[in-house]
Amino acid sequence: MKPILLLANGPGELWGWVRPMIHELRSRSRKVSLLLLPCQFASGEERRVAESLASDELRGPSSLAGTLEDALILGRKAEAVLQMGGDLLWGRIASKAGRTPLLCYAYGRKQGLSRCDRVFTAFPSMAEAMGGGVQVAGDLVRDSLALDGQDSSGEDTEPAVLFFPGSRAAIREFSFPFLRGMLPFLKKQAPGWRFRVVLSPFSTQGEEEAWHSAGFSTARGGEGFRGAEFAVTQPGTNTLELMHRGIPFCVLVPFASLRKIPLPGISGLVASLPGIGPRLRETVLRRRRRKMELLAWPNRLAGRMLAEECIGDYSPETAAEFVISWLRDQPGRDALRDALGETAASAPQGAAVRIADEIERMTLRV
């Protein structure tokens, strides 16, 4: 039996989408190939993390020429191609090389979707925005949580505030001194709380020691959510994970960090250049904030501000004061938890099963 080829790029797609998809396909005794694509959002640790996902063959990330070669080689071997992030050009090349069906899982519109044999998304509101022919499969991020073991329901002696310093090293380099500066104010004003940094699978070994020296406890995986009553995070897949776990949160992006945040598309390529790049990132993101574009996924799904997005000229002290206001507001946290639950419930469960079922239906007909 030929393998199913999965294509992915950034940290969120690899951990939140590819991981549960590989688990489901392998449970059906299907072989899986994985191609990591070039990505401006990459952490640099994608290869290491991908090696832990037990695919039968792994290639990339590589140069454009190397990616083309990998797509052709893996495409010729594949029974179907499922793209989960990145430019659909690569999926089309692999699919054409093997004359196999091309499927795509995405959260929004992207060029080339009309060339796919099947397109899946997570929520009905996403499907509506993407246009006709898009199937609502459910959120693979929810499926990925089941692979993390212990969840946030475990007992703890003190309520915990979670901090997500980011999957990319440049963001963590900014987050570390900023969060370290917040901690004295938090401990003084909220002595009955624990303050825990949840490290990404894409963070390197040894980072725990630095966070411990700064006064935080640390955890990885499902253990990090034990006793969580509030979280401070950045825009991205983490906001969906918190929504599915029912943990109230806020998004915190100080303007001082904007030069570290990557951008998509052509803007992202230009912003990677030295000199002009950091200034361009800051200009683009400040403009988005003036337009009041929602950043957190639950907010975008609901079409309104559920979880607050703290984006502006925050100092560690003013950011700590904002977080403390939430720690003192139990009714507000409960209301946000309920609103997040209602938004999460709009997506069906079992996304990986539904997509795998469709792959098998399509390949049986080929």
N, C-alpha and C positions, 0 to 999 in steps of 0.2 A: 504494500500500500504506500502510495506517495505521501510525502509530508504536506502539511498545511503551512504556508509561508506567512509569517507575521512581519510587518514593517512598523517600526516605531522610532521616535526620536528622543524627546525630552524626558526628564525625571518623572513628571506626573503621569504621562502616558505609559511609560515603562512599568512603573510600580502599581499604578491604579487601574490600568486597562490590560496590559499584556500579561501581567502576573496571574490574574484570575482566568484569563482566556487560556493560557498554557495549562493551568491546573485542570480546567474542564476538558480540554482536548486530550490531555494525557490520561485522564480518568476513563476516556473512551478508547484507550489504546491507539490513539492517533499520534503519528510522528509530527513534530513541530520544528520548523526552521525559523530562525529569528535574524532579521537584518536590521541593524542599528543605523539610522540615517544621520547625515550631518545636521546640526541643529545649533542655532545661536542661543538657545535656552539651556544647552547642555551643562551639566555640572562637572564633566570630566571623569565621573565615576560610573558612567553608564555601562561600560564593558564589565567592570568588576561586579556590579549588581546583576547584570544580565547573566553572568556565569552561574549565579546562584538559582536561576529559575528553571534549570533542567530542560532546556530545549535540546533537540537532537543535533542541531547544527547551528552555530552562531557565527555571524560575520559582521564586521564594522565596529564602530564608525570609522570611516575612511575618507579619503579625498573624493572629489566628484568623479574622477576617473575610476577610482577604486570602487566607489559605490555603484557605478554603472556596471562594472564587471561583476560585482557580487549579485546585483539584481538579475542580470542575465543568467548567471550560473544557477542561483537558487530558483529562479523562475522556471527554468527548464525542468527542474526536478519536482516542482510542486504540483499538487492536485487542485489547489485553490490559493488565492492570495487575499489576505485580510490586512488592509492598511489601517494603522491606529496612530495617526500623527505624522506630520511631515508633508512635503509636497507630493501630491498624487501622481506626479510624473513618474516617480520610482515604481509605484504600484502598477501603473499602466505598462511600463517597460517589462516588469517581471511577468505580468499577466499575459502580455503579447508573446513573450519569449516561450512560455509554456502552453499557450493557447488554452488558458484556464480562466475560470470566473474570477472577477475582481470585486471584492466587497470592501466597504469602508465603514469605520465607526468614528464619528466626529461629534463635537458639541456645537458646531455651527457651520455656516456656509464656507466652502473652499472651492477654488477653481478645479474643475475636472470631475465634480460629483456626477454630472450627467453621463460620464463615460463608465461609471461603475454599474455592475450588474445588481448589486444591492447596496443600500445605504442605511445604516442604523444610527440612532442617537439615543439619548438617555431619557429625556422628558418631553411630554407633549408640546410644551411651549417652544422647545428647541426645534422640534419637527415642523411646527407651524412657521417658524422664522426661516427654516431652510428650504421650504417649498414642497411641492408634491413629490410623492414617491418615496418619502423617507419613513422608515419603520421605527417605531418606538420600542426599543428592546429593553430599556431599563438602564440604570447607572452601574457600570462596571466597578466604579469606586466602592459602591455598597458591597458588591461581591468580594472585593479585595479585603474588606474588613474581617470577613469570616476566616481569612487565612492568618490573621494576626494573633489568634489565641485570645487571651484575657481581654475583656473590654472594660468600659468605664464603670460597670456596675459593681466591681470589687470593692469591698469595704476598706476604708482608710480612717485613721484616727482624726485627721484634720482635712478640711476641704482644700483642694489644690487649684492653683492658677497655672495654666500651661502656657509656655512660650515656644513659638516655632521660629527658630532663627534662620531657616531657609535651607534649600538643598544645594545652592550654589555657593562656592567658597567666597566670592566677592561680596555677596549679601551677608554671609555670616561674619565676615571681617568688619562690616559696619555694625551688625546687630550686637556683637559681643560687647564693645564698650558702651553702647547705648543702653542695653538691658542691664549691664552691670551698674550703670549710673542710676537706673530706676530702682534697683533692689533696696538700697537703704531707706528710701521713702516708703516703699511698699511694706517693708518689715516694721517700720515705725508705726504706720497707720493701720496695718492689718496683721497684728501679731498672731492671730489664731489660724493663719493660712500657711500652706506650703507653696513654694514657688519652684516649679519644675520645668526644665528645658527638655523638650521632646526632640531628640536628634533624628534627622532624616537618615534613611538607609544610604543616602549618597554622601553623608558626612564621613570623614575619615576616622580611622581608629586613633584613639588618644585624645580626642577632643573633650571627652568627659572630664579629664583632669583639669583643663582650663576652666570649664564651667563650675566645677566643684570649688576651685580656688576663688572663684568670684562670688561664691555663696549660694549657688543654685544646686538643687538635686537634679539628676538627669535620668533619662530612660529612653529606650528605643522600643518601637513596635507597640502592641496592644497594652503592654504593662504601663506605658506612659500615661494612659487615660484613666487610671484608677483614681477614684475620688474626685475627678475633675468637675468643678463648678463654674469655671469661666476659662476662656482662652484668649490669647493675644497672638494674632497671626498676620501673615501677609496675603495678598490676593493669590489665588491659585487653587490647586486641587485640595489643599488642606481645608479650605472653607466647606467643600462638599463632605469631606470626611467628618468634620465637626458637626455638620448638619445631620448626617446619617446617625451619628452617635448621640445626638440630642444634647450637645454641649453649647451653651450660650457663648458667644465670642464677639470680639471686635477686630477689625482690620486696622493695623497701625503702619503707616508709611510716612515717616518724617521727610520733609522736603530734602533734608540733607542726604538722604539715601537714594534720591532719584537718579543720580549719576551711575549707580550700580545696577539698575534694573534694566534687563534686556527688552528690546522691542521686536515685534514681529515684522516679517516682510522686508521690503526694500529699506524702510526706515531702520530696521534692525541691522542690516548689512552696513549701511552708512554709519550707524551709531557704534559699530565695532572698530571704526578707524580711530587711531590715536589723535589727540588734540580736539577735533570737532565732535567726536563721538559722545563723550560725557555731557557736553553742553547741549547737544541735540536731544539726548534722552531726557534731560531735565526739562527742556523747553516743551517737548511733546507731552510729557506727563503732567506738567503744570497746566497746559492747555486743556487736556482731558478733564482735569479737576474743575477748571472754570466752567466747563460744559456740564458738570455734575453727572458724568457718565458713571454708572454703577460698576464696581470692580469685583466685589465678592459674588461668587456664583449663586448662592441662595438669594441674594438681592436681585440679581439679574433675572433669575427664574421667576421671582415674585413680581418683578416690575416695580419694586419700591424698596426703600431702605428698611430691612429687617434688622440686620446686624449693623451697628454703626461703623462707618469708615472714617477713621481718624487720619486724614491726609492733610498735612500742613506744616507749619513751622513749630513743631513740637520739640521741646527739650526733654531730657529724661525726667525732670521733676514734673512738668505739666502732663506728660504722658502717664506718669504714675498717679497723679491726682485723678485723671480720667478713669483709670482702671479701678482705683479705690472707690469711686462713685458707684461703679457697678457691683463691687463686692458688698457694698452696704445696701444694695437694692435687690433684695430677694424677690419681691413681686415682679420687678422688671426682668430679672433673669428667668423666672418661671414663664412670663409672657413670651419672651423671646424663644425659649425652649419649645413652647407650644407652636409658635409660628414657624419655626424651623421644621418641626415634625410634620405640619400640614404641607409644607412645600416638598419635603422628602417623599411624602406619601403619594404625590402626583405621578411618580415613576413606578412602573411595575417592577416586581422583584424577579430575580433569576435572569439577568442580562446575558451572562456567559452561556447558560444553558440554551437560551433562545437563539443566540447567534450560532452556537455549535450545531443546533438542530437544523438551522437553515443551510449551513455549510454542507452538512451531510445530505440534505435533500438535493442540493444543487450538484454535488459531486456524483451522486448516484445516477443523475440524469445524463451526466456528461459521457 
